Amino acid sequence: MSWNDLVIEKSRGIVTEKNIDDFNMDFWSAINNEHNSDIPDGEFCEFAIDMWGMKLRGHYVVEWIGDNDYPNETEPCEIELDYLEIVKVA
C-alpha cells in the first residue's frame, strides 16, 4: 500500500485525497525538525510525532543529503509509518 493510501485509510477521514498534500508537507516539516542532521548515514531512527489530531509513530533510515559542502549532513529517508492513533478531543 502506498504512503498516501495508508495515511488516508488509517486516519479515518482526517486526511483525505483533497488534503493529503498539505498533510505530507506538514509531516515532512515535523519529521525534518525532529531529525538530528548529524546522525550518521545509514542509521535506523524511530520517530514520534503528534499532528493533525493524530499520534504518528514509525521509523526511517538516515541518508546523506548528497552535498559535498556538507559531508556529514543527513536527512530522513525510507520513512515507514508503524502506528497511527486518532487522539480523542474532549
LUMLOZA-451197 format. One record per atom (N, C-alpha, C, O): residue number from 1; x, y, z. Coordinates in nm, 4 decimals, always signed. Layout:
N
{num=NUM; px=X; py=Y; pz=Z}
...
This chain:
90
{num=1; px=+0.0857; py=-0.1172; pz=+0.0000}
{num=1; px=+0.0000; py=+0.0000; pz=+0.0000}
{num=1; px=+0.0905; py=+0.1237; pz=+0.0000}
{num=1; px=+0.1923; py=+0.1268; pz=+0.0692}
{num=2; px=+0.0533; py=+0.2238; pz=-0.0766}
{num=2; px=+0.1339; py=+0.3456; pz=-0.0835}
{num=2; px=+0.1213; py=+0.4260; pz=+0.0458}
{num=2; px=+0.0273; py=+0.4076; pz=+0.1232}
{num=3; px=+0.2174; py=+0.5152; pz=+0.0675}
{num=3; px=+0.2162; py=+0.6034; pz=+0.1854}
{num=3; px=+0.0839; py=+0.6787; pz=+0.1918}
{num=3; px=+0.0172; py=+0.6770; pz=+0.2953}
{num=4; px=+0.0446; py=+0.7453; pz=+0.0824}
{num=4; px=-0.0775; py=+0.8255; pz=+0.0825}
{num=4; px=-0.2000; py=+0.7407; pz=+0.1150}
{num=4; px=-0.2830; py=+0.7807; pz=+0.1967}
{num=5; px=-0.2121; py=+0.6251; pz=+0.0525}
{num=5; px=-0.3267; py=+0.5378; pz=+0.0783}
{num=5; px=-0.3299; py=+0.4915; pz=+0.2234}
{num=5; px=-0.4367; py=+0.4853; pz=+0.2843}
{num=6; px=-0.2141; py=+0.4592; pz=+0.2787}
{num=6; px=-0.2060; py=+0.4141; pz=+0.4177}
{num=6; px=-0.2514; py=+0.5237; pz=+0.5131}
{num=6; px=-0.3320; py=+0.4987; pz=+0.6028}
{num=7; px=-0.2001; py=+0.6447; pz=+0.4943}
{num=7; px=-0.2369; py=+0.7563; pz=+0.5822}
{num=7; px=-0.3854; py=+0.7871; pz=+0.5699}
{num=7; px=-0.4530; py=+0.8066; pz=+0.6709}
{num=8; px=-0.4367; py=+0.7917; pz=+0.4480}
{num=8; px=-0.5786; py=+0.8211; pz=+0.4271}
{num=8; px=-0.6651; py=+0.7148; pz=+0.4955}
{num=8; px=-0.7626; py=+0.7488; pz=+0.5625}
{num=9; px=-0.6311; py=+0.5886; pz=+0.4797}
{num=9; px=-0.7099; py=+0.4805; pz=+0.5395}
{num=9; px=-0.7031; py=+0.4834; pz=+0.6924}
{num=9; px=-0.8062; py=+0.4753; pz=+0.7591}
{num=10; px=-0.5837; py=+0.4949; pz=+0.7471}
{num=10; px=-0.5667; py=+0.4879; pz=+0.8931}
{num=10; px=-0.6212; py=+0.6113; pz=+0.9649}
{num=10; px=-0.6586; py=+0.6024; pz=+1.0819}
{num=11; px=-0.6264; py=+0.7259; pz=+0.8971}
{num=11; px=-0.6685; py=+0.8499; pz=+0.9636}
{num=11; px=-0.8201; py=+0.8624; pz=+0.9782}
{num=11; px=-0.8693; py=+0.9538; pz=+1.0444}
{num=12; px=-0.8916; py=+0.7728; pz=+0.9180}
{num=12; px=-1.0386; py=+0.7689; pz=+0.9302}
{num=12; px=-1.1043; py=+0.9034; pz=+0.8992}
{num=12; px=-1.1874; py=+0.9524; pz=+0.9757}
{num=13; px=-1.0663; py=+0.9611; pz=+0.7874}
{num=13; px=-1.1319; py=+1.0832; pz=+0.7413}
{num=13; px=-1.0614; py=+1.2129; pz=+0.7755}
{num=13; px=-1.0982; py=+1.3177; pz=+0.7225}
{num=14; px=-0.9619; py=+1.2094; pz=+0.8617}
{num=14; px=-0.8877; py=+1.3316; pz=+0.8933}
{num=14; px=-0.8058; py=+1.3744; pz=+0.7721}
{num=14; px=-0.8046; py=+1.4917; pz=+0.7347}
{num=15; px=-0.7379; py=+1.2784; pz=+0.7118}
{num=15; px=-0.6611; py=+1.3037; pz=+0.5898}
{num=15; px=-0.7385; py=+1.2409; pz=+0.4735}
{num=15; px=-0.7789; py=+1.1248; pz=+0.4790}
{num=16; px=-0.7576; py=+1.3199; pz=+0.3696}
{num=16; px=-0.8325; py=+1.2753; pz=+0.2522}
{num=16; px=-0.7489; py=+1.2998; pz=+0.1263}
{num=16; px=-0.6402; py=+1.3573; pz=+0.1327}
{num=17; px=-0.8008; py=+1.2560; pz=+0.0137}
{num=17; px=-0.7308; py=+1.2821; pz=-0.1127}
{num=17; px=-0.7167; py=+1.4322; pz=-0.1379}
{num=17; px=-0.6222; py=+1.4757; pz=-0.2037}
{num=18; px=-0.8098; py=+1.5105; pz=-0.0859}
{num=18; px=-0.8064; py=+1.6555; pz=-0.1070}
{num=18; px=-0.6987; py=+1.7254; pz=-0.0245}
{num=18; px=-0.6461; py=+1.8283; pz=-0.0669}
{num=19; px=-0.6650; py=+1.6709; pz=+0.0932}
{num=19; px=-0.5680; py=+1.7406; pz=+0.1779}
{num=19; px=-0.4399; py=+1.6604; pz=+0.2039}
{num=19; px=-0.3596; py=+1.6991; pz=+0.2888}
{num=20; px=-0.4198; py=+1.5500; pz=+0.1325}
{num=20; px=-0.3014; py=+1.4674; pz=+0.1561}
{num=20; px=-0.1724; py=+1.5441; pz=+0.1280}
{num=20; px=-0.0729; py=+1.5237; pz=+0.1975}
{num=21; px=-0.1721; py=+1.6307; pz=+0.0288}
{num=21; px=-0.0508; py=+1.7077; pz=+0.0005}
{num=21; px=-0.0171; py=+1.8017; pz=+0.1157}
{num=21; px=+0.0999; py=+1.8165; pz=+0.1512}
{num=22; px=-0.1183; py=+1.8654; pz=+0.1745}
{num=22; px=-0.0953; py=+1.9516; pz=+0.2910}
{num=22; px=-0.0436; py=+1.8695; pz=+0.4090}
{num=22; px=+0.0491; py=+1.9103; pz=+0.4789}
{num=23; px=-0.1052; py=+1.7536; pz=+0.4297}
{num=23; px=-0.0590; py=+1.6652; pz=+0.5371}
{num=23; px=+0.0872; py=+1.6266; pz=+0.5160}
{num=23; px=+0.1679; py=+1.6347; pz=+0.6086}
{num=24; px=+0.1210; py=+1.5847; pz=+0.3942}
{num=24; px=+0.2582; py=+1.5422; pz=+0.3660}
{num=24; px=+0.3575; py=+1.6553; pz=+0.3880}
{num=24; px=+0.4668; py=+1.6308; pz=+0.4391}
{num=25; px=+0.3234; py=+1.7774; pz=+0.3513}
{num=25; px=+0.4119; py=+1.8923; pz=+0.3744}
{num=25; px=+0.4307; py=+1.9152; pz=+0.5247}
{num=25; px=+0.5428; py=+1.9366; pz=+0.5709}
{num=26; px=+0.3219; py=+1.9107; pz=+0.6000}
{num=26; px=+0.3300; py=+1.9289; pz=+0.7451}
{num=26; px=+0.4085; py=+1.8147; pz=+0.8099}
{num=26; px=+0.4876; py=+1.8371; pz=+0.9016}
{num=27; px=+0.3862; py=+1.6933; pz=+0.7621}
{num=27; px=+0.4573; py=+1.5785; pz=+0.8170}
{num=27; px=+0.6068; py=+1.5895; pz=+0.7893}
{num=27; px=+0.6880; py=+1.5698; pz=+0.8798}
{num=28; px=+0.6440; py=+1.6207; pz=+0.6656}
{num=28; px=+0.7862; py=+1.6326; pz=+0.6314}
{num=28; px=+0.8515; py=+1.7413; pz=+0.7155}
{num=28; px=+0.9632; py=+1.7231; pz=+0.7639}
{num=29; px=+0.7843; py=+1.8526; pz=+0.7332}
{num=29; px=+0.8384; py=+1.9604; pz=+0.8158}
{num=29; px=+0.8593; py=+1.9124; pz=+0.9599}
{num=29; px=+0.9628; py=+1.9405; pz=+1.0204}
{num=30; px=+0.7611; py=+1.8403; pz=+1.0144}
{num=30; px=+0.7699; py=+1.7916; pz=+1.1526}
{num=30; px=+0.8826; py=+1.6899; pz=+1.1698}
{num=30; px=+0.9592; py=+1.6979; pz=+1.2658}
{num=31; px=+0.8930; py=+1.5946; pz=+1.0773}
{num=31; px=+0.9958; py=+1.4915; pz=+1.0920}
{num=31; px=+1.1347; py=+1.5508; pz=+1.0674}
{num=31; px=+1.2319; py=+1.5107; pz=+1.1314}
{num=32; px=+1.1435; py=+1.6450; pz=+0.9758}
{num=32; px=+1.2710; py=+1.7100; pz=+0.9488}
{num=32; px=+1.3156; py=+1.7932; pz=+1.0687}
{num=32; px=+1.4347; py=+1.7978; pz=+1.0998}
{num=33; px=+1.2209; py=+1.8592; pz=+1.1368}
{num=33; px=+1.2548; py=+1.9368; pz=+1.2570}
{num=33; px=+1.2996; py=+1.8464; pz=+1.3715}
{num=33; px=+1.3844; py=+1.8849; pz=+1.4520}
{num=34; px=+1.2428; py=+1.7267; pz=+1.3786}
{num=34; px=+1.2775; py=+1.6313; pz=+1.4846}
{num=34; px=+1.4128; py=+1.5641; pz=+1.4576}
{num=34; px=+1.4823; py=+1.5251; pz=+1.5515}
{num=35; px=+1.4498; py=+1.5505; pz=+1.3310}
{num=35; px=+1.5716; py=+1.4791; pz=+1.2911}
{num=35; px=+1.6985; py=+1.5564; pz=+1.3268}
{num=35; px=+1.7078; py=+1.6765; pz=+1.3015}
{num=36; px=+1.7952; py=+1.4875; pz=+1.3851}
{num=36; px=+1.9282; py=+1.5435; pz=+1.4107}
{num=36; px=+2.0115; py=+1.5168; pz=+1.2865}
{num=36; px=+2.0446; py=+1.4017; pz=+1.2579}
{num=37; px=+2.0459; py=+1.6214; pz=+1.2125}
{num=37; px=+2.1123; py=+1.6046; pz=+1.0829}
{num=37; px=+2.2566; py=+1.5558; pz=+1.0943}
{num=37; px=+2.3227; py=+1.5344; pz=+0.9927}
{num=38; px=+2.3057; py=+1.5382; pz=+1.2167}
{num=38; px=+2.4407; py=+1.4852; pz=+1.2367}
{num=38; px=+2.4418; py=+1.3341; pz=+1.2599}
{num=38; px=+2.5484; py=+1.2755; pz=+1.2788}
{num=39; px=+2.3251; py=+1.2708; pz=+1.2589}
{num=39; px=+2.3192; py=+1.1250; pz=+1.2716}
{num=39; px=+2.3858; py=+1.0651; pz=+1.1481}
{num=39; px=+2.3567; py=+1.1079; pz=+1.0364}
{num=40; px=+2.4741; py=+0.9675; pz=+1.1654}
{num=40; px=+2.5474; py=+0.9107; pz=+1.0513}
{num=40; px=+2.4585; py=+0.8449; pz=+0.9460}
{num=40; px=+2.3530; py=+0.7893; pz=+0.9765}
{num=41; px=+2.5035; py=+0.8530; pz=+0.8237}
{num=41; px=+2.4373; py=+0.7902; pz=+0.7095}
{num=41; px=+2.4145; py=+0.6418; pz=+0.7378}
{num=41; px=+2.5035; py=+0.5726; pz=+0.7871}
{num=42; px=+2.2949; py=+0.5942; pz=+0.7061}
{num=42; px=+2.2628; py=+0.4525; pz=+0.7218}
{num=42; px=+2.2028; py=+0.4140; pz=+0.8550}
{num=42; px=+2.1593; py=+0.3000; pz=+0.8711}
{num=43; px=+2.1987; py=+0.5057; pz=+0.9523}
{num=43; px=+2.1429; py=+0.4748; pz=+1.0845}
{num=43; px=+1.9912; py=+0.4550; pz=+1.0760}
{num=43; px=+1.9238; py=+0.5176; pz=+0.9942}
{num=44; px=+1.9395; py=+0.3676; pz=+1.1610}
{num=44; px=+1.7967; py=+0.3426; pz=+1.1765}
{num=44; px=+1.7464; py=+0.4346; pz=+1.2869}
{num=44; px=+1.8050; py=+0.4379; pz=+1.3951}
{num=45; px=+1.6392; py=+0.5092; pz=+1.2623}
{num=45; px=+1.5834; py=+0.6006; pz=+1.3625}
{num=45; px=+1.4333; py=+0.5783; pz=+1.3748}
{num=45; px=+1.3667; py=+0.5385; pz=+1.2792}
{num=46; px=+1.3819; py=+0.6045; pz=+1.4934}
{num=46; px=+1.2385; py=+0.5994; pz=+1.5172}
{num=46; px=+1.1874; py=+0.7419; pz=+1.5368}
{num=46; px=+1.2615; py=+0.8302; pz=+1.5801}
{num=47; px=+1.0595; py=+0.7632; pz=+1.5042}
{num=47; px=+1.0009; py=+0.8948; pz=+1.5259}
{num=47; px=+0.8667; py=+0.8817; pz=+1.5954}
{num=47; px=+0.7999; py=+0.7785; pz=+1.5885}
{num=48; px=+0.8297; py=+0.9891; pz=+1.6622}
{num=48; px=+0.7001; py=+1.0009; pz=+1.7271}
{num=48; px=+0.6562; py=+1.1457; pz=+1.7101}
{num=48; px=+0.7178; py=+1.2372; pz=+1.7648}
{num=49; px=+0.5499; py=+1.1656; pz=+1.6343}
{num=49; px=+0.5029; py=+1.2997; pz=+1.6024}
{num=49; px=+0.3536; py=+1.3074; pz=+1.6317}
{num=49; px=+0.2774; py=+1.2183; pz=+1.5941}
{num=50; px=+0.3126; py=+1.4143; pz=+1.6988}
{num=50; px=+0.1711; py=+1.4416; pz=+1.7215}
{num=50; px=+0.1322; py=+1.5574; pz=+1.6301}
{num=50; px=+0.1855; py=+1.6677; pz=+1.6420}
{num=51; px=+0.0398; py=+1.5314; pz=+1.5398}
{num=51; px=-0.0047; py=+1.6367; pz=+1.4482}
{num=51; px=-0.1413; py=+1.6018; pz=+1.3908}
{num=51; px=-0.1782; py=+1.4847; pz=+1.3816}
{num=52; px=-0.2144; py=+1.7031; pz=+1.3531}
{num=52; px=-0.3445; py=+1.6882; pz=+1.2888}
{num=52; px=-0.4395; py=+1.6019; pz=+1.3722}
{num=52; px=-0.5242; py=+1.5320; pz=+1.3166}
{num=53; px=-0.4261; py=+1.6062; pz=+1.5038}
{num=53; px=-0.5127; py=+1.5270; pz=+1.5900}
{num=53; px=-0.4799; py=+1.3790; pz=+1.5917}
{num=53; px=-0.5633; py=+1.2962; pz=+1.6284}
{num=54; px=-0.3559; py=+1.3460; pz=+1.5511}
{num=54; px=-0.3142; py=+1.2057; pz=+1.5463}
{num=54; px=-0.1754; py=+1.1905; pz=+1.6075}
{num=54; px=-0.0943; py=+1.2831; pz=+1.6061}
{num=55; px=-0.1505; py=+1.0725; pz=+1.6607}
{num=55; px=-0.0172; py=+1.0344; pz=+1.7064}
{num=55; px=+0.0405; py=+0.9415; pz=+1.6003}
{num=55; px=-0.0160; py=+0.8360; pz=+1.5716}
{num=56; px=+0.1531; py=+0.9814; pz=+1.5426}
{num=56; px=+0.2175; py=+0.9037; pz=+1.4373}
{num=56; px=+0.3490; py=+0.8492; pz=+1.4904}
{num=56; px=+0.4306; py=+0.9234; pz=+1.5450}
{num=57; px=+0.3687; py=+0.7200; pz=+1.4743}
{num=57; px=+0.4926; py=+0.6554; pz=+1.5159}
{num=57; px=+0.5458; py=+0.5755; pz=+1.3985}
{num=57; px=+0.4690; py=+0.5185; pz=+1.3210}
{num=58; px=+0.6775; py=+0.5716; pz=+1.3858}
{num=58; px=+0.7356; py=+0.4953; pz=+1.2768}
{num=58; px=+0.8865; py=+0.4986; pz=+1.2805}
{num=58; px=+0.9473; py=+0.5247; pz=+1.3843}
{num=59; px=+0.9459; py=+0.4719; pz=+1.1664}
{num=59; px=+1.0919; py=+0.4672; pz=+1.1602}
{num=59; px=+1.1383; py=+0.5091; pz=+1.0209}
{num=59; px=+1.0606; py=+0.5148; pz=+0.9256}
{num=60; px=+1.2672; py=+0.5380; pz=+1.0134}
{num=60; px=+1.3280; py=+0.5743; pz=+0.8862}
{num=60; px=+1.4766; py=+0.5428; pz=+0.8895}
{num=60; px=+1.5340; py=+0.5172; pz=+0.9953}
{num=61; px=+1.5370; py=+0.5451; pz=+0.7729}
{num=61; px=+1.6805; py=+0.5275; pz=+0.7593}
{num=61; px=+1.7386; py=+0.6637; pz=+0.7246}
{num=61; px=+1.6817; py=+0.7374; pz=+0.6440}
{num=62; px=+1.8508; py=+0.6969; pz=+0.7849}
{num=62; px=+1.9166; py=+0.8251; pz=+0.7606}
{num=62; px=+2.0010; py=+0.8154; pz=+0.6343}
{num=62; px=+2.0706; py=+0.7164; pz=+0.6121}
{num=63; px=+1.9938; py=+0.9197; pz=+0.5515}
{num=63; px=+2.0702; py=+0.9210; pz=+0.4276}
{num=63; px=+2.1421; py=+1.0548; pz=+0.4120}
{num=63; px=+2.0875; py=+1.1601; pz=+0.4452}
{num=64; px=+2.2648; py=+1.0494; pz=+0.3612}
{num=64; px=+2.3426; py=+1.1694; pz=+0.3340}
{num=64; px=+2.2688; py=+1.2552; pz=+0.2321}
{num=64; px=+2.2095; py=+1.2020; pz=+0.1382}
{num=65; px=+2.2715; py=+1.3879; pz=+0.2493}
{num=65; px=+2.1970; py=+1.4768; pz=+0.1599}
{num=65; px=+2.2606; py=+1.4885; pz=+0.0216}
{num=65; px=+2.1967; py=+1.5378; pz=-0.0714}
{num=66; px=+2.3853; py=+1.4439; pz=+0.0065}
{num=66; px=+2.4489; py=+1.4435; pz=-0.1246}
{num=66; px=+2.5204; py=+1.5723; pz=-0.1613}
{num=66; px=+2.5551; py=+1.5929; pz=-0.2775}
{num=67; px=+2.5427; py=+1.6591; pz=-0.0638}
{num=67; px=+2.6101; py=+1.7862; pz=-0.0897}
{num=67; px=+2.7517; py=+1.7794; pz=-0.0346}
{num=67; px=+2.7700; py=+1.7684; pz=+0.0867}
{num=68; px=+2.8515; py=+1.7856; pz=-0.1210}
{num=68; px=+2.9908; py=+1.7752; pz=-0.0781}
{num=68; px=+3.0336; py=+1.8882; pz=+0.0150}
{num=68; px=+3.1314; py=+1.8736; pz=+0.0884}
{num=69; px=+2.9620; py=+2.0003; pz=+0.0129}
{num=69; px=+2.9923; py=+2.1087; pz=+0.1065}
{num=69; px=+2.9507; py=+2.0736; pz=+0.2493}
{num=69; px=+2.9969; py=+2.1359; pz=+0.3449}
{num=70; px=+2.8640; py=+1.9745; pz=+0.2632}
{num=70; px=+2.8149; py=+1.9287; pz=+0.3942}
{num=70; px=+2.8266; py=+1.7766; pz=+0.4012}
{num=70; px=+2.7260; py=+1.7061; pz=+0.3930}
{num=71; px=+2.9489; py=+1.7260; pz=+0.4164}
{num=71; px=+2.9708; py=+1.5806; pz=+0.4064}
{num=71; px=+2.9059; py=+1.4972; pz=+0.5169}
{num=71; px=+2.8867; py=+1.3770; pz=+0.4991}
{num=72; px=+2.8722; py=+1.5579; pz=+0.6292}
{num=72; px=+2.8129; py=+1.4822; pz=+0.7395}
{num=72; px=+2.6646; py=+1.5113; pz=+0.7586}
{num=72; px=+2.6046; py=+1.4627; pz=+0.8544}
{num=73; px=+2.6048; py=+1.5890; pz=+0.6702}
{num=73; px=+2.4645; py=+1.6286; pz=+0.6822}
{num=73; px=+2.3736; py=+1.5181; pz=+0.6277}
{num=73; px=+2.3918; py=+1.4710; pz=+0.5154}
{num=74; px=+2.2757; py=+1.4777; pz=+0.7089}
{num=74; px=+2.1842; py=+1.3703; pz=+0.6685}
{num=74; px=+2.0393; py=+1.4157; pz=+0.6796}
{num=74; px=+2.0086; py=+1.5202; pz=+0.7370}
{num=75; px=+1.9505; py=+1.3331; pz=+0.6224}
{num=75; px=+1.8070; py=+1.3598; pz=+0.6296}
{num=75; px=+1.7312; py=+1.2270; pz=+0.6373}
{num=75; px=+1.7853; py=+1.1224; pz=+0.6014}
{num=76; px=+1.6061; py=+1.2313; pz=+0.6840}
{num=76; px=+1.5256; py=+1.1094; pz=+0.6889}
{num=76; px=+1.4960; py=+1.0567; pz=+0.5487}
{num=76; px=+1.4699; py=+1.1342; pz=+0.4566}
{num=77; px=+1.5002; py=+0.9261; pz=+0.5336}
{num=77; px=+1.4733; py=+0.8622; pz=+0.4051}
{num=77; px=+1.4050; py=+0.7280; pz=+0.4329}
{num=77; px=+1.4160; py=+0.6753; pz=+0.5436}
{num=78; px=+1.3361; py=+0.6733; pz=+0.3361}
{num=78; px=+1.2683; py=+0.5445; pz=+0.3519}
{num=78; px=+1.1799; py=+0.5435; pz=+0.4772}
{num=78; px=+1.1880; py=+0.4528; pz=+0.5601}
{num=79; px=+1.0963; py=+0.6454; pz=+0.4887}
{num=79; px=+1.0103; py=+0.6627; pz=+0.6057}
{num=79; px=+0.8969; py=+0.5604; pz=+0.6025}
{num=79; px=+0.8299; py=+0.5432; pz=+0.5007}
{num=80; px=+0.8769; py=+0.4930; pz=+0.7158}
{num=80; px=+0.7697; py=+0.3939; pz=+0.7297}
{num=80; px=+0.6821; py=+0.4311; pz=+0.8491}
{num=80; px=+0.7328; py=+0.4621; pz=+0.9570}
{num=81; px=+0.5527; py=+0.4280; pz=+0.8296}
{num=81; px=+0.4573; py=+0.4545; pz=+0.9359}
{num=81; px=+0.4188; py=+0.3217; pz=+1.0006}
{num=81; px=+0.3639; py=+0.2336; pz=+0.9345}
{num=82; px=+0.4477; py=+0.3077; pz=+1.1295}
{num=82; px=+0.4180; py=+0.1838; pz=+1.2009}
{num=82; px=+0.2876; py=+0.1918; pz=+1.2806}
{num=82; px=+0.2242; py=+0.0896; pz=+1.3073}
{num=83; px=+0.2480; py=+0.3135; pz=+1.3185}
{num=83; px=+0.1355; py=+0.3275; pz=+1.4106}
{num=83; px=+0.0725; py=+0.4648; pz=+1.3906}
{num=83; px=+0.1431; py=+0.5649; pz=+1.3784}
{num=84; px=-0.0576; py=+0.4692; pz=+1.3873}
{num=84; px=-0.1322; py=+0.5944; pz=+1.3806}
{num=84; px=-0.2511; py=+0.5815; pz=+1.4730}
{num=84; px=-0.3321; py=+0.4897; pz=+1.4599}
{num=85; px=-0.2609; py=+0.6740; pz=+1.5663}
{num=85; px=-0.3729; py=+0.6736; pz=+1.6622}
{num=85; px=-0.4440; py=+0.8063; pz=+1.6536}
{num=85; px=-0.3807; py=+0.9119; pz=+1.6538}
{num=86; px=-0.5761; py=+0.8011; pz=+1.6459}
{num=86; px=-0.6566; py=+0.9223; pz=+1.6489}
{num=86; px=-0.6649; py=+0.9688; pz=+1.7950}
{num=86; px=-0.6998; py=+0.8912; pz=+1.8839}
{num=87; px=-0.6328; py=+1.0945; pz=+1.8177}
{num=87; px=-0.6403; py=+1.1497; pz=+1.9530}
{num=87; px=-0.7819; py=+1.2008; pz=+1.9738}
{num=87; px=-0.8316; py=+1.2808; pz=+1.8945}
{num=88; px=-0.8457; py=+1.1560; pz=+2.0780}
{num=88; px=-0.9826; py=+1.1972; pz=+2.1044}
{num=88; px=-0.9839; py=+1.3372; pz=+2.1630}
{num=88; px=-0.9087; py=+1.3681; pz=+2.2554}
{num=89; px=-1.0691; py=+1.4202; pz=+2.1090}
{num=89; px=-1.0837; py=+1.5567; pz=+2.1567}
{num=89; px=-1.2061; py=+1.5624; pz=+2.2469}
{num=89; px=-1.3148; py=+1.5178; pz=+2.2101}
{num=90; px=-1.1860; py=+1.6184; pz=+2.3663}
{num=90; px=-1.2960; py=+1.6241; pz=+2.4630}
{num=90; px=-1.3891; py=+1.7394; pz=+2.4335}
{num=90; px=-1.4873; py=+1.7593; pz=+2.5049}
